[in-house]
Structure formats: C-alpha cells, structure tokens
Amino acid sequence: MDEAQTKAQLEAMRIEHRDLDDAIAALAAKPVPDQLQMARLKKRKLRLRDEIAAREDMLIPDIIA
C-alpha cells in the first residue's frame, strides 16, 4: 500500500470517527438511550482509534539510531 492510499484511508477513518462521536452524542441525548447500541458505537470508535494510530505509525519512517 502506498503513502497516498494510506493517507486517504486515514482521512476516511477520521471522518468515520467524528461521525461516531455525533451518533453517540445523539443517542445520549435521547430520554432513554439504547445502552447496548451506545456500547457498540463506543467500542467501534475505540477500534477505529487504534486502527488510525496503527496507520499513522506506518507513515512514520523507522529511524535507526
């Protein structure tokens, strides 16, 4: 995978992460929020955060000291 593809995927994942934030906030604003759905969204958001961090690490070249 080249750098341009990785950056494009990173941007898409960041957008999805922000969308999950919005979805979680909207769900929490309901009078009786669906706790199961909220937990699933939060879990997906955490997984996505880890994927983003891993992809960002792929973009940073290894430096041999």
Biopython code that builds the backbone (N, CA, C, O; Angstrom):
import numpy as np
from Bio.PDB.StructureBuilder import StructureBuilder

atoms = [
    (1, "MET", "N", (0.865, -1.178, 0.000)),
    (1, "MET", "CA", (0.000, 0.000, 0.000)),
    (1, "MET", "C", (0.907, 1.234, 0.000)),
    (1, "MET", "O", (1.846, 1.321, 0.791)),
    (2, "ASP", "N", (0.622, 2.170, -0.878)),
    (2, "ASP", "CA", (1.475, 3.351, -0.936)),
    (2, "ASP", "C", (0.976, 4.435, 0.022)),
    (2, "ASP", "O", (-0.102, 4.334, 0.608)),
    (3, "GLU", "N", (1.793, 5.462, 0.157)),
    (3, "GLU", "CA", (1.519, 6.519, 1.134)),
    (3, "GLU", "C", (0.219, 7.262, 0.838)),
    (3, "GLU", "O", (-0.520, 7.614, 1.758)),
    (4, "ALA", "N", (-0.060, 7.503, -0.446)),
    (4, "ALA", "CA", (-1.282, 8.228, -0.813)),
    (4, "ALA", "C", (-2.533, 7.442, -0.413)),
    (4, "ALA", "O", (-3.505, 8.015, 0.079)),
    (5, "GLN", "N", (-2.498, 6.137, -0.627)),
    (5, "GLN", "CA", (-3.641, 5.292, -0.233)),
    (5, "GLN", "C", (-3.809, 5.298, 1.281)),
    (5, "GLN", "O", (-4.926, 5.383, 1.792)),
    (6, "THR", "N", (-2.696, 5.207, 1.987)),
    (6, "THR", "CA", (-2.750, 5.192, 3.445)),
    (6, "THR", "C", (-3.330, 6.499, 3.965)),
    (6, "THR", "O", (-4.157, 6.496, 4.877)),
    (7, "LYS", "N", (-2.894, 7.623, 3.383)),
    (7, "LYS", "CA", (-3.418, 8.923, 3.822)),
    (7, "LYS", "C", (-4.910, 9.042, 3.521)),
    (7, "LYS", "O", (-5.662, 9.589, 4.328)),
    (8, "ALA", "N", (-5.340, 8.538, 2.374)),
    (8, "ALA", "CA", (-6.763, 8.587, 2.021)),
    (8, "ALA", "C", (-7.578, 7.737, 2.995)),
    (8, "ALA", "O", (-8.653, 8.150, 3.429)),
    (9, "GLN", "N", (-7.071, 6.555, 3.337)),
    (9, "GLN", "CA", (-7.763, 5.702, 4.294)),
    (9, "GLN", "C", (-7.810, 6.347, 5.671)),
    (9, "GLN", "O", (-8.817, 6.262, 6.374)),
    (10, "LEU", "N", (-6.712, 6.992, 6.049)),
    (10, "LEU", "CA", (-6.676, 7.689, 7.332)),
    (10, "LEU", "C", (-7.753, 8.768, 7.394)),
    (10, "LEU", "O", (-8.461, 8.889, 8.394)),
    (11, "GLU", "N", (-7.871, 9.536, 6.342)),
    (11, "GLU", "CA", (-8.871, 10.609, 6.314)),
    (11, "GLU", "C", (-10.280, 10.029, 6.424)),
    (11, "GLU", "O", (-11.119, 10.568, 7.146)),
    (12, "ALA", "N", (-10.543, 8.935, 5.712)),
    (12, "ALA", "CA", (-11.856, 8.296, 5.776)),
    (12, "ALA", "C", (-12.136, 7.777, 7.189)),
    (12, "ALA", "O", (-13.258, 7.890, 7.683)),
    (13, "MET", "N", (-11.126, 7.215, 7.830)),
    (13, "MET", "CA", (-11.305, 6.706, 9.186)),
    (13, "MET", "C", (-11.531, 7.844, 10.172)),
    (13, "MET", "O", (-12.322, 7.703, 11.105)),
    (14, "ARG", "N", (-10.849, 8.971, 9.980)),
    (14, "ARG", "CA", (-11.061, 10.126, 10.865)),
    (14, "ARG", "C", (-12.483, 10.663, 10.722)),
    (14, "ARG", "O", (-13.105, 11.052, 11.711)),
    (15, "ILE", "N", (-12.991, 10.684, 9.501)),
    (15, "ILE", "CA", (-14.368, 11.137, 9.268)),
    (15, "ILE", "C", (-15.346, 10.188, 9.959)),
    (15, "ILE", "O", (-16.293, 10.633, 10.606)),
    (16, "GLU", "N", (-15.115, 8.882, 9.822)),
    (16, "GLU", "CA", (-15.990, 7.910, 10.479)),
    (16, "GLU", "C", (-15.928, 8.072, 11.997)),
    (16, "GLU", "O", (-16.944, 7.935, 12.678)),
    (17, "HIS", "N", (-14.744, 8.361, 12.525)),
    (17, "HIS", "CA", (-14.571, 8.562, 13.966)),
    (17, "HIS", "C", (-15.408, 9.747, 14.441)),
    (17, "HIS", "O", (-16.075, 9.673, 15.473)),
    (18, "ARG", "N", (-15.365, 10.852, 13.672)),
    (18, "ARG", "CA", (-16.174, 12.038, 14.027)),
    (18, "ARG", "C", (-17.668, 11.726, 13.919)),
    (18, "ARG", "O", (-18.461, 12.176, 14.747)),
    (19, "ASP", "N", (-18.049, 10.955, 12.898)),
    (19, "ASP", "CA", (-19.451, 10.571, 12.746)),
    (19, "ASP", "C", (-19.920, 9.726, 13.931)),
    (19, "ASP", "O", (-21.048, 9.873, 14.402)),
    (20, "LEU", "N", (-19.049, 8.848, 14.402)),
    (20, "LEU", "CA", (-19.400, 8.036, 15.567)),
    (20, "LEU", "C", (-19.585, 8.919, 16.799)),
    (20, "LEU", "O", (-20.474, 8.675, 17.614)),
    (21, "ASP", "N", (-18.748, 9.942, 16.932)),
    (21, "ASP", "CA", (-18.916, 10.911, 18.023)),
    (21, "ASP", "C", (-20.309, 11.528, 17.983)),
    (21, "ASP", "O", (-21.001, 11.610, 18.998)),
    (22, "ASP", "N", (-20.703, 11.960, 16.788)),
    (22, "ASP", "CA", (-22.019, 12.583, 16.613)),
    (22, "ASP", "C", (-23.144, 11.598, 16.923)),
    (22, "ASP", "O", (-24.130, 11.955, 17.567)),
    (23, "ALA", "N", (-22.990, 10.367, 16.463)),
    (23, "ALA", "CA", (-24.022, 9.354, 16.695)),
    (23, "ALA", "C", (-24.151, 9.045, 18.188)),
    (23, "ALA", "O", (-25.259, 8.892, 18.702)),
    (24, "ILE", "N", (-23.024, 8.954, 18.871)),
    (24, "ILE", "CA", (-23.044, 8.678, 20.313)),
    (24, "ILE", "C", (-23.700, 9.841, 21.060)),
    (24, "ILE", "O", (-24.499, 9.627, 21.971)),
    (25, "ALA", "N", (-23.363, 11.052, 20.674)),
    (25, "ALA", "CA", (-23.956, 12.229, 21.323)),
    (25, "ALA", "C", (-25.467, 12.274, 21.087)),
    (25, "ALA", "O", (-26.228, 12.581, 22.004)),
    (26, "ALA", "N", (-25.903, 11.970, 19.865)),
    (26, "ALA", "CA", (-27.330, 11.985, 19.553)),
    (26, "ALA", "C", (-28.059, 10.908, 20.352)),
    (26, "ALA", "O", (-29.164, 11.134, 20.846)),
    (27, "LEU", "N", (-27.439, 9.740, 20.475)),
    (27, "LEU", "CA", (-28.045, 8.645, 21.222)),
    (27, "LEU", "C", (-28.125, 8.993, 22.712)),
    (27, "LEU", "O", (-29.114, 8.675, 23.372)),
    (28, "ALA", "N", (-27.105, 9.634, 23.230)),
    (28, "ALA", "CA", (-27.083, 10.014, 24.648)),
    (28, "ALA", "C", (-28.108, 11.098, 24.956)),
    (28, "ALA", "O", (-28.565, 11.210, 26.094)),
    (29, "ALA", "N", (-28.472, 11.893, 23.962)),
    (29, "ALA", "CA", (-29.422, 12.982, 24.167)),
    (29, "ALA", "C", (-30.867, 12.490, 24.257)),
    (29, "ALA", "O", (-31.747, 13.237, 24.686)),
    (30, "LYS", "N", (-31.116, 11.260, 23.862)),
    (30, "LYS", "CA", (-32.476, 10.717, 23.938)),
    (30, "LYS", "C", (-32.882, 10.543, 25.402)),
    (30, "LYS", "O", (-32.034, 10.313, 26.264)),
    (31, "PRO", "N", (-34.183, 10.655, 25.676)),
    (31, "PRO", "CA", (-34.652, 10.482, 27.065)),
    (31, "PRO", "C", (-34.277, 9.117, 27.646)),
    (31, "PRO", "O", (-33.909, 9.014, 28.817)),
    (32, "VAL", "N", (-34.371, 8.079, 26.827)),
    (32, "VAL", "CA", (-33.984, 6.732, 27.262)),
    (32, "VAL", "C", (-33.026, 6.174, 26.213)),
    (32, "VAL", "O", (-33.450, 5.501, 25.273)),
    (33, "PRO", "N", (-31.728, 6.456, 26.377)),
    (33, "PRO", "CA", (-30.767, 5.995, 25.366)),
    (33, "PRO", "C", (-30.628, 4.473, 25.354)),
    (33, "PRO", "O", (-30.725, 3.816, 26.390)),
    (34, "ASP", "N", (-30.403, 3.936, 24.174)),
    (34, "ASP", "CA", (-30.191, 2.499, 23.997)),
    (34, "ASP", "C", (-28.757, 2.190, 24.429)),
    (34, "ASP", "O", (-27.810, 2.446, 23.685)),
    (35, "GLN", "N", (-28.606, 1.646, 25.620)),
    (35, "GLN", "CA", (-27.272, 1.411, 26.183)),
    (35, "GLN", "C", (-26.464, 0.406, 25.362)),
    (35, "GLN", "O", (-25.250, 0.554, 25.220)),
    (36, "LEU", "N", (-27.124, -0.603, 24.830)),
    (36, "LEU", "CA", (-26.422, -1.609, 24.042)),
    (36, "LEU", "C", (-25.868, -0.992, 22.760)),
    (36, "LEU", "O", (-24.712, -1.216, 22.402)),
    (37, "GLN", "N", (-26.696, -0.223, 22.080)),
    (37, "GLN", "CA", (-26.254, 0.439, 20.851)),
    (37, "GLN", "C", (-25.122, 1.425, 21.157)),
    (37, "GLN", "O", (-24.158, 1.522, 20.398)),
    (38, "MET", "N", (-25.241, 2.146, 22.257)),
    (38, "MET", "CA", (-24.202, 3.112, 22.629)),
    (38, "MET", "C", (-22.882, 2.385, 22.910)),
    (38, "MET", "O", (-21.819, 2.851, 22.499)),
    (39, "ALA", "N", (-22.946, 1.265, 23.596)),
    (39, "ALA", "CA", (-21.739, 0.493, 23.883)),
    (39, "ALA", "C", (-21.091, -0.005, 22.597)),
    (39, "ALA", "O", (-19.867, 0.003, 22.468)),
    (40, "ARG", "N", (-21.917, -0.439, 21.646)),
    (40, "ARG", "CA", (-21.375, -0.910, 20.359)),
    (40, "ARG", "C", (-20.688, 0.222, 19.605)),
    (40, "ARG", "O", (-19.615, 0.037, 19.030)),
    (41, "LEU", "N", (-21.314, 1.390, 19.611)),
    (41, "LEU", "CA", (-20.727, 2.532, 18.918)),
    (41, "LEU", "C", (-19.402, 2.954, 19.576)),
    (41, "LEU", "O", (-18.433, 3.272, 18.888)),
    (42, "LYS", "N", (-19.378, 2.952, 20.893)),
    (42, "LYS", "CA", (-18.153, 3.330, 21.603)),
    (42, "LYS", "C", (-17.037, 2.324, 21.342)),
    (42, "LYS", "O", (-15.876, 2.700, 21.185)),
    (43, "LYS", "N", (-17.398, 1.043, 21.299)),
    (43, "LYS", "CA", (-16.410, 0.004, 21.028)),
    (43, "LYS", "C", (-15.856, 0.159, 19.613)),
    (43, "LYS", "O", (-14.651, 0.034, 19.398)),
    (44, "ARG", "N", (-16.733, 0.430, 18.655)),
    (44, "ARG", "CA", (-16.291, 0.650, 17.273)),
    (44, "ARG", "C", (-15.375, 1.871, 17.194)),
    (44, "ARG", "O", (-14.382, 1.863, 16.468)),
    (45, "LYS", "N", (-15.715, 2.915, 17.944)),
    (45, "LYS", "CA", (-14.913, 4.141, 17.950)),
    (45, "LYS", "C", (-13.518, 3.863, 18.499)),
    (45, "LYS", "O", (-12.532, 4.364, 17.959)),
    (46, "LEU", "N", (-13.425, 3.075, 19.561)),
    (46, "LEU", "CA", (-12.118, 2.729, 20.131)),
    (46, "LEU", "C", (-11.289, 1.892, 19.156)),
    (46, "LEU", "O", (-10.088, 2.116, 19.007)),
    (47, "ARG", "N", (-11.937, 0.920, 18.489)),
    (47, "ARG", "CA", (-11.244, 0.094, 17.499)),
    (47, "ARG", "C", (-10.706, 0.964, 16.369)),
    (47, "ARG", "O", (-9.583, 0.781, 15.899)),
    (48, "LEU", "N", (-11.535, 1.914, 15.948)),
    (48, "LEU", "CA", (-11.159, 2.819, 14.869)),
    (48, "LEU", "C", (-9.981, 3.687, 15.291)),
    (48, "LEU", "O", (-9.067, 3.923, 14.501)),
    (49, "ARG", "N", (-10.000, 4.163, 16.537)),
    (49, "ARG", "CA", (-8.885, 4.970, 17.045)),
    (49, "ARG", "C", (-7.584, 4.184, 16.990)),
    (49, "ARG", "O", (-6.542, 4.723, 16.615)),
    (50, "ASP", "N", (-7.645, 2.909, 17.365)),
    (50, "ASP", "CA", (-6.453, 2.063, 17.332)),
    (50, "ASP", "C", (-5.972, 1.849, 15.896)),
    (50, "ASP", "O", (-4.769, 1.861, 15.632)),
    (51, "GLU", "N", (-6.913, 1.653, 14.971)),
    (51, "GLU", "CA", (-6.555, 1.495, 13.558)),
    (51, "GLU", "C", (-5.900, 2.764, 13.022)),
    (51, "GLU", "O", (-4.921, 2.695, 12.280)),
    (52, "ILE", "N", (-6.438, 3.915, 13.397)),
    (52, "ILE", "CA", (-5.874, 5.197, 12.959)),
    (52, "ILE", "C", (-4.446, 5.325, 13.465)),
    (52, "ILE", "O", (-3.553, 5.713, 12.711)),
    (53, "ALA", "N", (-4.224, 5.003, 14.727)),
    (53, "ALA", "CA", (-2.875, 5.093, 15.297)),
    (53, "ALA", "C", (-1.913, 4.158, 14.573)),
    (53, "ALA", "O", (-0.768, 4.526, 14.309)),
    (54, "ALA", "N", (-2.372, 2.955, 14.255)),
    (54, "ALA", "CA", (-1.509, 1.992, 13.555)),
    (54, "ALA", "C", (-1.159, 2.493, 12.153)),
    (54, "ALA", "O", (-0.013, 2.379, 11.717)),
    (55, "ARG", "N", (-2.145, 3.047, 11.452)),
    (55, "ARG", "CA", (-1.879, 3.572, 10.097)),
    (55, "ARG", "C", (-0.947, 4.779, 10.145)),
    (55, "ARG", "O", (-0.084, 4.938, 9.281)),
    (56, "GLU", "N", (-1.123, 5.631, 11.162)),
    (56, "GLU", "CA", (-0.231, 6.786, 11.294)),
    (56, "GLU", "C", (1.200, 6.324, 11.539)),
    (56, "GLU", "O", (2.146, 6.922, 11.028)),
    (57, "ASP", "N", (1.356, 5.265, 12.316)),
    (57, "ASP", "CA", (2.690, 4.708, 12.569)),
    (57, "ASP", "C", (3.327, 4.185, 11.286)),
    (57, "ASP", "O", (4.545, 4.251, 11.126)),
    (58, "MET", "N", (2.507, 3.666, 10.372)),
    (58, "MET", "CA", (3.023, 3.170, 9.092)),
    (58, "MET", "C", (3.605, 4.313, 8.254)),
    (58, "MET", "O", (4.512, 4.091, 7.451)),
    (59, "LEU", "N", (3.094, 5.523, 8.435)),
    (59, "LEU", "CA", (3.563, 6.664, 7.650)),
    (59, "LEU", "C", (4.870, 7.232, 8.177)),
    (59, "LEU", "O", (5.590, 7.914, 7.448)),
    (60, "ILE", "N", (5.180, 6.957, 9.433)),
    (60, "ILE", "CA", (6.401, 7.498, 10.036)),
    (60, "ILE", "C", (7.551, 6.527, 9.733)),
    (60, "ILE", "O", (7.488, 5.356, 10.108)),
    (61, "PRO", "N", (8.587, 7.005, 9.065)),
    (61, "PRO", "CA", (9.694, 6.099, 8.737)),
    (61, "PRO", "C", (10.457, 5.681, 9.983)),
    (61, "PRO", "O", (10.602, 6.444, 10.939)),
    (62, "ASP", "N", (10.936, 4.450, 9.942)),
    (62, "ASP", "CA", (11.749, 3.950, 11.054)),
    (62, "ASP", "C", (13.105, 4.643, 11.022)),
    (62, "ASP", "O", (13.738, 4.760, 9.973)),
    (63, "ILE", "N", (13.531, 5.094, 12.178)),
    (63, "ILE", "CA", (14.828, 5.764, 12.282)),
    (63, "ILE", "C", (15.761, 4.844, 13.067)),
    (63, "ILE", "O", (15.497, 4.491, 14.216)),
    (64, "ILE", "N", (16.838, 4.474, 12.425)),
    (64, "ILE", "CA", (17.817, 3.611, 13.078)),
    (64, "ILE", "C", (18.850, 4.516, 13.746)),
    (64, "ILE", "O", (19.554, 5.271, 13.077)),
    (65, "ALA", "N", (18.929, 4.429, 15.066)),
    (65, "ALA", "CA", (19.843, 5.312, 15.801)),
    (65, "ALA", "C", (21.254, 4.783, 15.775)),
    (65, "ALA", "O", (22.155, 5.400, 16.344)),
]
sb = StructureBuilder()
sb.init_structure("model")
sb.init_model(0)
sb.init_chain("A")
sb.init_seg("    ")
for serial, (resi, resn, name, xyz) in enumerate(atoms, 1):
    if name == "N":
        sb.init_residue(resn, " ", resi, " ")
    sb.init_atom(name, np.array(xyz, "f"), 0.0, 1.0, " ", f" {name:<3s}", serial, name[0])
structure = sb.get_structure()
